[in-house]
Amino acid sequence: MPPNAILVGYSDGLVEPENVYGEEFGISRLRDAAIRLGAASPREVAQGMMQASEEWAGTPEQADDMTVIVARLR
């Protein structure tokens, strides 16, 4: 792994929220969010990924728990 790479662990509640068309947020969108936020602090990356998932669903209400762990490798 390259220096400053991020390692992300997450629960299924982060990738399963659906939009109004029944499409799940999914792993690809989660990965894209993590890449966009990659230069931020681990806390900001985790918060940004949760926000992206919630925005996709269009509601702040969660059907499942959302757990995210982000670590920056040195």
Rosetta constraint file for C-alpha pairs under 8 A:
AtomPair CA 1 CA 5 HARMONIC 6.54 0.50
AtomPair CA 3 CA 73 HARMONIC 6.22 0.50
AtomPair CA 3 CA 74 HARMONIC 5.35 0.50
AtomPair CA 4 CA 72 HARMONIC 5.66 0.50
AtomPair CA 4 CA 73 HARMONIC 5.13 0.50
AtomPair CA 4 CA 74 HARMONIC 5.44 0.50
AtomPair CA 5 CA 38 HARMONIC 7.90 0.50
AtomPair CA 5 CA 72 HARMONIC 5.78 0.50
AtomPair CA 5 CA 73 HARMONIC 5.42 0.50
AtomPair CA 5 CA 74 HARMONIC 7.65 0.50
AtomPair CA 6 CA 38 HARMONIC 6.99 0.50
AtomPair CA 6 CA 42 HARMONIC 7.79 0.50
AtomPair CA 6 CA 70 HARMONIC 6.68 0.50
AtomPair CA 6 CA 71 HARMONIC 5.58 0.50
AtomPair CA 6 CA 72 HARMONIC 4.43 0.50
AtomPair CA 6 CA 73 HARMONIC 5.98 0.50
AtomPair CA 7 CA 70 HARMONIC 5.67 0.50
AtomPair CA 7 CA 71 HARMONIC 5.17 0.50
AtomPair CA 7 CA 72 HARMONIC 6.28 0.50
AtomPair CA 7 CA 73 HARMONIC 7.18 0.50
AtomPair CA 8 CA 68 HARMONIC 7.07 0.50
AtomPair CA 8 CA 69 HARMONIC 5.69 0.50
AtomPair CA 8 CA 70 HARMONIC 4.62 0.50
AtomPair CA 8 CA 71 HARMONIC 6.62 0.50
AtomPair CA 9 CA 68 HARMONIC 5.72 0.50
AtomPair CA 9 CA 69 HARMONIC 4.99 0.50
AtomPair CA 9 CA 70 HARMONIC 6.49 0.50
AtomPair CA 10 CA 14 HARMONIC 6.77 0.50
AtomPair CA 10 CA 66 HARMONIC 7.45 0.50
AtomPair CA 10 CA 67 HARMONIC 5.38 0.50
AtomPair CA 10 CA 68 HARMONIC 4.37 0.50
AtomPair CA 10 CA 69 HARMONIC 6.25 0.50
AtomPair CA 11 CA 15 HARMONIC 7.78 0.50
AtomPair CA 11 CA 65 HARMONIC 7.55 0.50
AtomPair CA 11 CA 66 HARMONIC 6.01 0.50
AtomPair CA 11 CA 67 HARMONIC 5.20 0.50
AtomPair CA 11 CA 68 HARMONIC 6.71 0.50
AtomPair CA 12 CA 16 HARMONIC 6.08 0.50
AtomPair CA 12 CA 66 HARMONIC 7.39 0.50
AtomPair CA 13 CA 17 HARMONIC 6.84 0.50
AtomPair CA 13 CA 63 HARMONIC 7.63 0.50
AtomPair CA 13 CA 64 HARMONIC 5.01 0.50
AtomPair CA 13 CA 65 HARMONIC 5.28 0.50
AtomPair CA 13 CA 66 HARMONIC 4.83 0.50
AtomPair CA 13 CA 67 HARMONIC 7.34 0.50
AtomPair CA 14 CA 25 HARMONIC 7.83 0.50
AtomPair CA 14 CA 50 HARMONIC 6.71 0.50
AtomPair CA 14 CA 53 HARMONIC 6.33 0.50
AtomPair CA 14 CA 65 HARMONIC 7.73 0.50
AtomPair CA 14 CA 66 HARMONIC 5.21 0.50
AtomPair CA 14 CA 67 HARMONIC 7.12 0.50
AtomPair CA 14 CA 68 HARMONIC 7.91 0.50
AtomPair CA 15 CA 24 HARMONIC 6.68 0.50
AtomPair CA 15 CA 25 HARMONIC 5.15 0.50
AtomPair CA 15 CA 26 HARMONIC 4.50 0.50
AtomPair CA 15 CA 27 HARMONIC 5.96 0.50
AtomPair CA 15 CA 30 HARMONIC 6.88 0.50
AtomPair CA 15 CA 53 HARMONIC 7.04 0.50
AtomPair CA 16 CA 24 HARMONIC 5.21 0.50
AtomPair CA 16 CA 25 HARMONIC 5.92 0.50
AtomPair CA 16 CA 26 HARMONIC 6.26 0.50
AtomPair CA 17 CA 24 HARMONIC 5.43 0.50
AtomPair CA 17 CA 25 HARMONIC 5.69 0.50
AtomPair CA 17 CA 53 HARMONIC 6.78 0.50
AtomPair CA 17 CA 54 HARMONIC 7.44 0.50
AtomPair CA 17 CA 56 HARMONIC 7.52 0.50
AtomPair CA 17 CA 57 HARMONIC 5.66 0.50
AtomPair CA 17 CA 62 HARMONIC 7.76 0.50
AtomPair CA 17 CA 63 HARMONIC 7.52 0.50
AtomPair CA 18 CA 22 HARMONIC 5.09 0.50
AtomPair CA 18 CA 23 HARMONIC 5.01 0.50
AtomPair CA 18 CA 24 HARMONIC 4.25 0.50
AtomPair CA 18 CA 25 HARMONIC 6.04 0.50
AtomPair CA 18 CA 56 HARMONIC 7.14 0.50
AtomPair CA 18 CA 57 HARMONIC 5.18 0.50
AtomPair CA 19 CA 23 HARMONIC 5.53 0.50
AtomPair CA 19 CA 24 HARMONIC 6.63 0.50
AtomPair CA 19 CA 25 HARMONIC 7.48 0.50
AtomPair CA 19 CA 56 HARMONIC 5.71 0.50
AtomPair CA 19 CA 57 HARMONIC 4.28 0.50
AtomPair CA 19 CA 58 HARMONIC 6.46 0.50
AtomPair CA 20 CA 57 HARMONIC 7.07 0.50
AtomPair CA 20 CA 58 HARMONIC 7.63 0.50
AtomPair CA 25 CA 29 HARMONIC 6.12 0.50
AtomPair CA 25 CA 30 HARMONIC 7.21 0.50
AtomPair CA 25 CA 53 HARMONIC 6.16 0.50
AtomPair CA 25 CA 56 HARMONIC 6.37 0.50
AtomPair CA 25 CA 57 HARMONIC 7.54 0.50
AtomPair CA 26 CA 30 HARMONIC 6.35 0.50
AtomPair CA 27 CA 31 HARMONIC 6.00 0.50
AtomPair CA 28 CA 32 HARMONIC 6.17 0.50
AtomPair CA 29 CA 33 HARMONIC 6.15 0.50
AtomPair CA 30 CA 34 HARMONIC 6.25 0.50
AtomPair CA 30 CA 49 HARMONIC 6.54 0.50
AtomPair CA 30 CA 52 HARMONIC 7.86 0.50
AtomPair CA 30 CA 53 HARMONIC 7.52 0.50
AtomPair CA 31 CA 35 HARMONIC 6.18 0.50
AtomPair CA 32 CA 36 HARMONIC 6.20 0.50
AtomPair CA 33 CA 37 HARMONIC 6.19 0.50
AtomPair CA 33 CA 48 HARMONIC 7.36 0.50
AtomPair CA 33 CA 49 HARMONIC 5.86 0.50
AtomPair CA 33 CA 52 HARMONIC 6.96 0.50
AtomPair CA 34 CA 38 HARMONIC 5.68 0.50
AtomPair CA 34 CA 45 HARMONIC 6.41 0.50
AtomPair CA 34 CA 48 HARMONIC 7.97 0.50
AtomPair CA 34 CA 49 HARMONIC 6.46 0.50
AtomPair CA 37 CA 44 HARMONIC 7.64 0.50
AtomPair CA 37 CA 45 HARMONIC 5.48 0.50
AtomPair CA 37 CA 48 HARMONIC 7.13 0.50
AtomPair CA 38 CA 45 HARMONIC 6.71 0.50
AtomPair CA 40 CA 44 HARMONIC 5.86 0.50
AtomPair CA 40 CA 45 HARMONIC 6.04 0.50
AtomPair CA 41 CA 45 HARMONIC 6.19 0.50
AtomPair CA 42 CA 46 HARMONIC 6.22 0.50
AtomPair CA 42 CA 70 HARMONIC 5.24 0.50
AtomPair CA 42 CA 71 HARMONIC 5.92 0.50
AtomPair CA 42 CA 72 HARMONIC 6.54 0.50
AtomPair CA 43 CA 47 HARMONIC 6.18 0.50
AtomPair CA 43 CA 70 HARMONIC 7.16 0.50
AtomPair CA 44 CA 48 HARMONIC 5.85 0.50
AtomPair CA 45 CA 49 HARMONIC 6.09 0.50
AtomPair CA 45 CA 70 HARMONIC 7.16 0.50
AtomPair CA 46 CA 50 HARMONIC 6.32 0.50
AtomPair CA 46 CA 68 HARMONIC 5.95 0.50
AtomPair CA 46 CA 69 HARMONIC 6.83 0.50
AtomPair CA 46 CA 70 HARMONIC 6.21 0.50
AtomPair CA 47 CA 51 HARMONIC 6.11 0.50
AtomPair CA 48 CA 52 HARMONIC 6.07 0.50
AtomPair CA 49 CA 53 HARMONIC 6.31 0.50
AtomPair CA 50 CA 54 HARMONIC 6.22 0.50
AtomPair CA 50 CA 66 HARMONIC 7.43 0.50
AtomPair CA 50 CA 68 HARMONIC 7.95 0.50
AtomPair CA 51 CA 55 HARMONIC 6.02 0.50
AtomPair CA 52 CA 56 HARMONIC 6.15 0.50
AtomPair CA 53 CA 57 HARMONIC 6.46 0.50
AtomPair CA 54 CA 58 HARMONIC 6.19 0.50
AtomPair CA 54 CA 59 HARMONIC 6.08 0.50
AtomPair CA 54 CA 60 HARMONIC 5.72 0.50
AtomPair CA 54 CA 61 HARMONIC 7.97 0.50
AtomPair CA 54 CA 62 HARMONIC 7.96 0.50
AtomPair CA 55 CA 59 HARMONIC 6.71 0.50
AtomPair CA 55 CA 60 HARMONIC 7.69 0.50
